[in-house]
Each structure stands twice: as C-alpha cells, then as structure tokens.
C-alpha cells in the first residue's frame, strides 16, 4: 500500500471511475485509468482505499481527514 498513489487516485478520479477500475480488476481486465502498483493485487488495494476515502468525502469529510481516517483504520487492523 502506497499512500501517495492512493492520494493521487482520490484526487484525480471520480468515485464512479474508481469503481469501474475496481470491477475491471475483479474481472481480470485492464482498467481504463492508470493505477500504479507492482501487480494487480496492489493496484486493487490502491483503488479500494481511494474508493473508501472518496466515500467519506461524499459524507462531508475533508479529503485530508478522510485519508488520515483510512490510514488509522489500516494501522488499527494490523496492530
């Protein structure tokens, strides 16, 4: 998981574009958007994280705080 990649996806693409990329990855197809990552698993992780962040933004949370909340959830889940 690379936070700069996730942040870039959340800032660059819409929720709908990210969801379409998620579906393409699940169907083992190439997404229409550029997603950095060493393999499809890492790319999917980045897309899912950006989707979770944008869903929070849609609820009124500032992007910076949504990113912080997401990273904290990840840290708590692996602690």
Phi and psi in radians as a Rosetta constraint file:
Dihedral C 1 N 2 CA 2 C 2 CIRCULARHARMONIC -2.024 0.35
Dihedral N 2 CA 2 C 2 N 3 CIRCULARHARMONIC 1.919 0.35
Dihedral C 2 N 3 CA 3 C 3 CIRCULARHARMONIC -0.991 0.35
Dihedral N 3 CA 3 C 3 N 4 CIRCULARHARMONIC -0.728 0.35
Dihedral C 3 N 4 CA 4 C 4 CIRCULARHARMONIC -1.055 0.35
Dihedral N 4 CA 4 C 4 N 5 CIRCULARHARMONIC -0.619 0.35
Dihedral C 4 N 5 CA 5 C 5 CIRCULARHARMONIC -1.181 0.35
Dihedral N 5 CA 5 C 5 N 6 CIRCULARHARMONIC -0.777 0.35
Dihedral C 5 N 6 CA 6 C 6 CIRCULARHARMONIC -1.085 0.35
Dihedral N 6 CA 6 C 6 N 7 CIRCULARHARMONIC -0.807 0.35
Dihedral C 6 N 7 CA 7 C 7 CIRCULARHARMONIC -1.051 0.35
Dihedral N 7 CA 7 C 7 N 8 CIRCULARHARMONIC -0.754 0.35
Dihedral C 7 N 8 CA 8 C 8 CIRCULARHARMONIC -1.093 0.35
Dihedral N 8 CA 8 C 8 N 9 CIRCULARHARMONIC -0.749 0.35
Dihedral C 8 N 9 CA 9 C 9 CIRCULARHARMONIC -1.076 0.35
Dihedral N 9 CA 9 C 9 N 10 CIRCULARHARMONIC -0.779 0.35
Dihedral C 9 N 10 CA 10 C 10 CIRCULARHARMONIC -1.142 0.35
Dihedral N 10 CA 10 C 10 N 11 CIRCULARHARMONIC -0.563 0.35
Dihedral C 10 N 11 CA 11 C 11 CIRCULARHARMONIC -1.445 0.35
Dihedral N 11 CA 11 C 11 N 12 CIRCULARHARMONIC -0.447 0.35
Dihedral C 11 N 12 CA 12 C 12 CIRCULARHARMONIC -1.674 0.35
Dihedral N 12 CA 12 C 12 N 13 CIRCULARHARMONIC -0.641 0.35
Dihedral C 12 N 13 CA 13 C 13 CIRCULARHARMONIC -2.005 0.35
Dihedral N 13 CA 13 C 13 N 14 CIRCULARHARMONIC 2.754 0.35
Dihedral C 13 N 14 CA 14 C 14 CIRCULARHARMONIC -1.437 0.35
Dihedral N 14 CA 14 C 14 N 15 CIRCULARHARMONIC 2.890 0.35
Dihedral C 14 N 15 CA 15 C 15 CIRCULARHARMONIC -1.035 0.35
Dihedral N 15 CA 15 C 15 N 16 CIRCULARHARMONIC -0.708 0.35
Dihedral C 15 N 16 CA 16 C 16 CIRCULARHARMONIC -1.129 0.35
Dihedral N 16 CA 16 C 16 N 17 CIRCULARHARMONIC -0.706 0.35
Dihedral C 16 N 17 CA 17 C 17 CIRCULARHARMONIC -1.127 0.35
Dihedral N 17 CA 17 C 17 N 18 CIRCULARHARMONIC -0.706 0.35
Dihedral C 17 N 18 CA 18 C 18 CIRCULARHARMONIC -1.192 0.35
Dihedral N 18 CA 18 C 18 N 19 CIRCULARHARMONIC -0.674 0.35
Dihedral C 18 N 19 CA 19 C 19 CIRCULARHARMONIC -1.158 0.35
Dihedral N 19 CA 19 C 19 N 20 CIRCULARHARMONIC -0.643 0.35
Dihedral C 19 N 20 CA 20 C 20 CIRCULARHARMONIC -1.141 0.35
Dihedral N 20 CA 20 C 20 N 21 CIRCULARHARMONIC -0.688 0.35
Dihedral C 20 N 21 CA 21 C 21 CIRCULARHARMONIC -1.131 0.35
Dihedral N 21 CA 21 C 21 N 22 CIRCULARHARMONIC -0.710 0.35
Dihedral C 21 N 22 CA 22 C 22 CIRCULARHARMONIC -1.024 0.35
Dihedral N 22 CA 22 C 22 N 23 CIRCULARHARMONIC -0.847 0.35
Dihedral C 22 N 23 CA 23 C 23 CIRCULARHARMONIC -1.083 0.35
Dihedral N 23 CA 23 C 23 N 24 CIRCULARHARMONIC -0.713 0.35
Dihedral C 23 N 24 CA 24 C 24 CIRCULARHARMONIC -1.067 0.35
Dihedral N 24 CA 24 C 24 N 25 CIRCULARHARMONIC -0.757 0.35
Dihedral C 24 N 25 CA 25 C 25 CIRCULARHARMONIC -1.131 0.35
Dihedral N 25 CA 25 C 25 N 26 CIRCULARHARMONIC -0.698 0.35
Dihedral C 25 N 26 CA 26 C 26 CIRCULARHARMONIC -1.093 0.35
Dihedral N 26 CA 26 C 26 N 27 CIRCULARHARMONIC -0.583 0.35
Dihedral C 26 N 27 CA 27 C 27 CIRCULARHARMONIC -1.573 0.35
Dihedral N 27 CA 27 C 27 N 28 CIRCULARHARMONIC 0.201 0.35
Dihedral C 27 N 28 CA 28 C 28 CIRCULARHARMONIC 1.000 0.35
Dihedral N 28 CA 28 C 28 N 29 CIRCULARHARMONIC 0.645 0.35
Dihedral C 28 N 29 CA 29 C 29 CIRCULARHARMONIC -1.936 0.35
Dihedral N 29 CA 29 C 29 N 30 CIRCULARHARMONIC 2.884 0.35
Dihedral C 29 N 30 CA 30 C 30 CIRCULARHARMONIC -1.439 0.35
Dihedral N 30 CA 30 C 30 N 31 CIRCULARHARMONIC 2.202 0.35
Dihedral C 30 N 31 CA 31 C 31 CIRCULARHARMONIC -1.147 0.35
Dihedral N 31 CA 31 C 31 N 32 CIRCULARHARMONIC 2.699 0.35
Dihedral C 31 N 32 CA 32 C 32 CIRCULARHARMONIC -1.321 0.35
Dihedral N 32 CA 32 C 32 N 33 CIRCULARHARMONIC -0.284 0.35
Dihedral C 32 N 33 CA 33 C 33 CIRCULARHARMONIC -1.859 0.35
Dihedral N 33 CA 33 C 33 N 34 CIRCULARHARMONIC 2.760 0.35
Dihedral C 33 N 34 CA 34 C 34 CIRCULARHARMONIC -1.452 0.35
Dihedral N 34 CA 34 C 34 N 35 CIRCULARHARMONIC 2.174 0.35
Dihedral C 34 N 35 CA 35 C 35 CIRCULARHARMONIC -2.221 0.35
Dihedral N 35 CA 35 C 35 N 36 CIRCULARHARMONIC 2.066 0.35
Dihedral C 35 N 36 CA 36 C 36 CIRCULARHARMONIC -1.295 0.35
Dihedral N 36 CA 36 C 36 N 37 CIRCULARHARMONIC 2.599 0.35
Dihedral C 36 N 37 CA 37 C 37 CIRCULARHARMONIC 2.771 0.35
Dihedral N 37 CA 37 C 37 N 38 CIRCULARHARMONIC 2.621 0.35
Dihedral C 37 N 38 CA 38 C 38 CIRCULARHARMONIC -1.273 0.35
Dihedral N 38 CA 38 C 38 N 39 CIRCULARHARMONIC -0.409 0.35
Dihedral C 38 N 39 CA 39 C 39 CIRCULARHARMONIC -2.687 0.35
Dihedral N 39 CA 39 C 39 N 40 CIRCULARHARMONIC 3.112 0.35
Dihedral C 39 N 40 CA 40 C 40 CIRCULARHARMONIC -1.117 0.35
Dihedral N 40 CA 40 C 40 N 41 CIRCULARHARMONIC -0.550 0.35
Dihedral C 40 N 41 CA 41 C 41 CIRCULARHARMONIC -1.123 0.35
Dihedral N 41 CA 41 C 41 N 42 CIRCULARHARMONIC -0.773 0.35
Dihedral C 41 N 42 CA 42 C 42 CIRCULARHARMONIC -1.199 0.35
Dihedral N 42 CA 42 C 42 N 43 CIRCULARHARMONIC -0.654 0.35
Dihedral C 42 N 43 CA 43 C 43 CIRCULARHARMONIC -1.089 0.35
Dihedral N 43 CA 43 C 43 N 44 CIRCULARHARMONIC -0.741 0.35
Dihedral C 43 N 44 CA 44 C 44 CIRCULARHARMONIC -1.115 0.35
Dihedral N 44 CA 44 C 44 N 45 CIRCULARHARMONIC -0.707 0.35
Dihedral C 44 N 45 CA 45 C 45 CIRCULARHARMONIC -1.031 0.35
Dihedral N 45 CA 45 C 45 N 46 CIRCULARHARMONIC -0.767 0.35
Dihedral C 45 N 46 CA 46 C 46 CIRCULARHARMONIC -1.121 0.35
Dihedral N 46 CA 46 C 46 N 47 CIRCULARHARMONIC -0.754 0.35
Dihedral C 46 N 47 CA 47 C 47 CIRCULARHARMONIC -1.132 0.35
Dihedral N 47 CA 47 C 47 N 48 CIRCULARHARMONIC -0.810 0.35
Dihedral C 47 N 48 CA 48 C 48 CIRCULARHARMONIC -1.066 0.35
Dihedral N 48 CA 48 C 48 N 49 CIRCULARHARMONIC -0.686 0.35
Dihedral C 48 N 49 CA 49 C 49 CIRCULARHARMONIC -1.138 0.35
Dihedral N 49 CA 49 C 49 N 50 CIRCULARHARMONIC -0.779 0.35
Dihedral C 49 N 50 CA 50 C 50 CIRCULARHARMONIC -1.113 0.35
Dihedral N 50 CA 50 C 50 N 51 CIRCULARHARMONIC -0.652 0.35
Dihedral C 50 N 51 CA 51 C 51 CIRCULARHARMONIC -1.105 0.35
Dihedral N 51 CA 51 C 51 N 52 CIRCULARHARMONIC -0.825 0.35
Dihedral C 51 N 52 CA 52 C 52 CIRCULARHARMONIC -1.039 0.35
Dihedral N 52 CA 52 C 52 N 53 CIRCULARHARMONIC -0.693 0.35
Dihedral C 52 N 53 CA 53 C 53 CIRCULARHARMONIC -1.168 0.35
Dihedral N 53 CA 53 C 53 N 54 CIRCULARHARMONIC -0.802 0.35
Dihedral C 53 N 54 CA 54 C 54 CIRCULARHARMONIC -1.182 0.35
Dihedral N 54 CA 54 C 54 N 55 CIRCULARHARMONIC -0.507 0.35
Dihedral C 54 N 55 CA 55 C 55 CIRCULARHARMONIC -1.144 0.35
Dihedral N 55 CA 55 C 55 N 56 CIRCULARHARMONIC -0.642 0.35
Dihedral C 55 N 56 CA 56 C 56 CIRCULARHARMONIC -1.189 0.35
Dihedral N 56 CA 56 C 56 N 57 CIRCULARHARMONIC -0.726 0.35
Dihedral C 56 N 57 CA 57 C 57 CIRCULARHARMONIC -1.044 0.35
Dihedral N 57 CA 57 C 57 N 58 CIRCULARHARMONIC -0.677 0.35
Dihedral C 57 N 58 CA 58 C 58 CIRCULARHARMONIC -1.108 0.35
Dihedral N 58 CA 58 C 58 N 59 CIRCULARHARMONIC -0.408 0.35
Dihedral C 58 N 59 CA 59 C 59 CIRCULARHARMONIC -1.521 0.35
Dihedral N 59 CA 59 C 59 N 60 CIRCULARHARMONIC 0.016 0.35
Dihedral C 59 N 60 CA 60 C 60 CIRCULARHARMONIC 1.836 0.35
Dihedral N 60 CA 60 C 60 N 61 CIRCULARHARMONIC 0.052 0.35
Dihedral C 60 N 61 CA 61 C 61 CIRCULARHARMONIC -1.425 0.35
Dihedral N 61 CA 61 C 61 N 62 CIRCULARHARMONIC 2.393 0.35
Dihedral C 61 N 62 CA 62 C 62 CIRCULARHARMONIC -1.110 0.35
Dihedral N 62 CA 62 C 62 N 63 CIRCULARHARMONIC 2.512 0.35
Dihedral C 62 N 63 CA 63 C 63 CIRCULARHARMONIC -0.924 0.35
Dihedral N 63 CA 63 C 63 N 64 CIRCULARHARMONIC -0.821 0.35
Dihedral C 63 N 64 CA 64 C 64 CIRCULARHARMONIC -1.026 0.35
Dihedral N 64 CA 64 C 64 N 65 CIRCULARHARMONIC -0.730 0.35
Dihedral C 64 N 65 CA 65 C 65 CIRCULARHARMONIC -1.253 0.35
Dihedral N 65 CA 65 C 65 N 66 CIRCULARHARMONIC -0.625 0.35
Dihedral C 65 N 66 CA 66 C 66 CIRCULARHARMONIC -1.116 0.35
Dihedral N 66 CA 66 C 66 N 67 CIRCULARHARMONIC -0.690 0.35
Dihedral C 66 N 67 CA 67 C 67 CIRCULARHARMONIC -1.139 0.35
Dihedral N 67 CA 67 C 67 N 68 CIRCULARHARMONIC -0.778 0.35
Dihedral C 67 N 68 CA 68 C 68 CIRCULARHARMONIC -1.068 0.35
Dihedral N 68 CA 68 C 68 N 69 CIRCULARHARMONIC -0.772 0.35
Dihedral C 68 N 69 CA 69 C 69 CIRCULARHARMONIC -1.064 0.35
Dihedral N 69 CA 69 C 69 N 70 CIRCULARHARMONIC -0.724 0.35
Dihedral C 69 N 70 CA 70 C 70 CIRCULARHARMONIC -1.121 0.35
Dihedral N 70 CA 70 C 70 N 71 CIRCULARHARMONIC -0.826 0.35
Dihedral C 70 N 71 CA 71 C 71 CIRCULARHARMONIC -1.121 0.35
Dihedral N 71 CA 71 C 71 N 72 CIRCULARHARMONIC -0.596 0.35
Dihedral C 71 N 72 CA 72 C 72 CIRCULARHARMONIC -1.173 0.35
Dihedral N 72 CA 72 C 72 N 73 CIRCULARHARMONIC -0.704 0.35
Dihedral C 72 N 73 CA 73 C 73 CIRCULARHARMONIC -1.064 0.35
Dihedral N 73 CA 73 C 73 N 74 CIRCULARHARMONIC -0.719 0.35
Dihedral C 73 N 74 CA 74 C 74 CIRCULARHARMONIC -1.125 0.35
Dihedral N 74 CA 74 C 74 N 75 CIRCULARHARMONIC -0.804 0.35
Dihedral C 74 N 75 CA 75 C 75 CIRCULARHARMONIC -1.043 0.35
Dihedral N 75 CA 75 C 75 N 76 CIRCULARHARMONIC -0.756 0.35
Dihedral C 75 N 76 CA 76 C 76 CIRCULARHARMONIC -1.144 0.35
Dihedral N 76 CA 76 C 76 N 77 CIRCULARHARMONIC -0.586 0.35
Dihedral C 76 N 77 CA 77 C 77 CIRCULARHARMONIC -1.280 0.35
Dihedral N 77 CA 77 C 77 N 78 CIRCULARHARMONIC -0.423 0.35
Dihedral C 77 N 78 CA 78 C 78 CIRCULARHARMONIC -1.785 0.35
Dihedral N 78 CA 78 C 78 N 79 CIRCULARHARMONIC 0.011 0.35
